[in-house]
Amino acid sequence: MGYNRQTAKVDSNHPQIVKELRKLKGITVRSVATIKNFLDVIVGYDGKNYLFEIKDPEKPPSQRKLTEGEKKFMDEWTGQADLALTTQDIIEKINYKHS
């Protein structure tokens, strides 16, 4: 028996952020936005994994709110999980050292 699943919506800046991160030496990134009640990307750098929910800074704050599922995940997750509006937000959070 199959199940019906809505297509996950990603913010308009999501593909660009993933593309920019993939150009940086030593970083791996996986877009996992299709996993319900999870975050948008997993970034690997310097032997560590980082979870990020990407929101569009062009949208008003009321449209950048976490969904109930995202909020629940971030509230319950005991590891690192952050919100990012730009590639720079992620670069700073992971303490990327340019080579």
C-alpha positions as CSV (number, residue, x, y, z in Angstrom):
1,M,0.0,0.0,0.0
2,G,1.4,3.4,-1.0
3,Y,1.0,6.7,0.7
4,N,0.3,10.2,-0.5
5,R,2.9,12.8,0.4
6,Q,2.9,16.5,-0.3
7,T,5.9,17.8,-2.2
8,A,8.2,19.6,0.2
9,K,8.6,23.3,-0.3
10,V,12.0,24.8,-0.3
11,D,12.7,28.5,0.0
12,S,13.8,30.2,-3.2
13,N,17.4,30.7,-1.9
14,H,17.8,27.0,-1.0
15,P,19.3,25.9,-4.4
16,Q,21.7,28.8,-4.5
17,I,23.0,28.2,-1.0
18,V,23.5,24.5,-1.7
19,K,25.3,25.3,-5.0
20,E,27.6,27.9,-3.3
21,L,28.5,25.5,-0.4
22,R,29.3,22.7,-2.9
23,K,32.0,25.0,-4.5
24,L,33.9,25.3,-1.2
25,K,36.8,23.0,-0.6
26,G,36.3,20.5,2.2
27,I,32.5,20.9,2.5
28,T,29.9,18.3,1.7
29,V,26.3,19.1,1.6
30,R,23.1,17.1,1.2
31,S,19.7,18.6,0.7
32,V,17.3,16.6,2.7
33,A,14.3,19.0,2.5
34,T,12.0,16.1,1.4
35,I,12.2,14.5,4.8
36,K,9.0,15.5,6.7
37,N,9.6,17.4,10.0
38,F,13.3,17.5,9.5
39,L,15.6,20.4,8.4
40,D,16.7,21.4,4.9
41,V,20.4,20.5,4.7
42,I,23.2,18.5,6.3
43,V,26.6,20.0,6.0
44,G,29.8,18.1,6.6
45,Y,33.0,20.0,7.4
46,D,36.1,19.2,9.4
47,G,34.9,15.9,10.7
48,K,31.6,17.3,12.0
49,N,28.0,17.3,10.8
50,Y,25.8,20.4,10.9
51,L,22.0,20.7,10.4
52,F,20.4,23.8,8.9
53,E,16.9,25.0,8.2
54,I,17.1,27.5,5.3
55,K,14.7,30.5,5.3
56,D,14.5,33.2,2.6
57,P,15.7,36.6,3.9
58,E,13.6,38.3,1.2
59,K,10.4,37.2,2.8
60,P,8.9,39.1,5.8
61,P,9.7,37.6,9.2
62,S,6.1,36.3,9.5
63,Q,6.8,34.1,6.4
64,R,10.2,32.9,7.7
65,K,8.7,31.1,10.8
66,L,9.5,27.5,11.3
67,T,6.7,25.0,10.6
68,E,5.3,23.2,13.6
69,G,7.4,20.1,12.5
70,E,10.6,22.0,12.1
71,K,10.1,23.8,15.5
72,K,9.3,20.5,17.2
73,F,12.5,18.9,15.7
74,M,14.7,21.8,16.8
75,D,13.2,21.9,20.3
76,E,13.8,18.1,20.8
77,W,17.1,17.7,19.0
78,T,20.0,17.6,21.5
79,G,22.6,18.2,18.9
80,Q,23.4,21.2,16.7
81,A,20.6,22.6,14.5
82,D,20.4,26.1,13.3
83,L,18.5,28.5,11.1
84,A,20.3,30.0,8.1
85,L,19.3,32.8,5.7
86,T,22.4,32.9,3.6
87,T,25.5,30.9,2.7
88,Q,27.5,33.2,4.9
89,D,25.4,32.2,7.9
90,I,26.4,28.6,7.4
91,I,30.0,29.4,6.7
92,E,30.2,31.4,10.0
93,K,28.4,28.7,12.0
94,I,30.7,25.9,10.8
95,N,33.8,28.1,11.3
96,Y,34.9,27.5,7.7
97,K,38.6,28.2,7.1
98,H,39.2,29.3,3.6
99,S,42.0,27.4,1.9
